[in-house]
Amino acid sequence: MTDILVEYYRDKKGAHKGVVVAIKYNATRTSIGWSMCHPLDVFDKERALQMATGRALNAGGNTRVPMSLKPLVSRMAARSIKYFKVIKCMECVQ
């Protein structure tokens, strides 16, 4: 099974709006992926995790992280380095 960390993003009212995941990419690196729900859509945890995991597995892709998720992505990067005891985290931040 793949090692994965998950953290959900919530709006000011406490409703789920996005998710950030960290996956152990190999012995020395982790990879970060994210997913954010469109304001007019209903949040689906399963679909959000699927999208975020896909982005993490395709690390280095040209996906821009929304401004509201950037602090969470940065925290997840630091958290994943400590948790997985690796040297580097590949973020999909531009």
C-alpha positions, 0 to 999 in steps of 0.5 A: 500500500502507498504511504499517504498523508491527507489534510482537508481544506475547509472554508470559514463555515467549516465545510469541506472545500478541498484536499491536499495529499502527500505521497511517498514518491520514493525512498528520498522524496515525497510528492504533493497533490491537491484538489479544490471544489468549484464554488457551485459544486458539492464537495465529494471526498472520494473524487477530491482524493482521486484528483489530488492523488493523481496530481501527486503521482504526476509530480512536476505537472503544470498545475497551479495551486489556488492562493487559498491552498498555498499555505496548506500545501507548504505545511503539508510539504514540511509535514511530509518530510518529517513524517516520511523521513525523506530529504526532499518534497516535490511540490506542484506549486508554480 
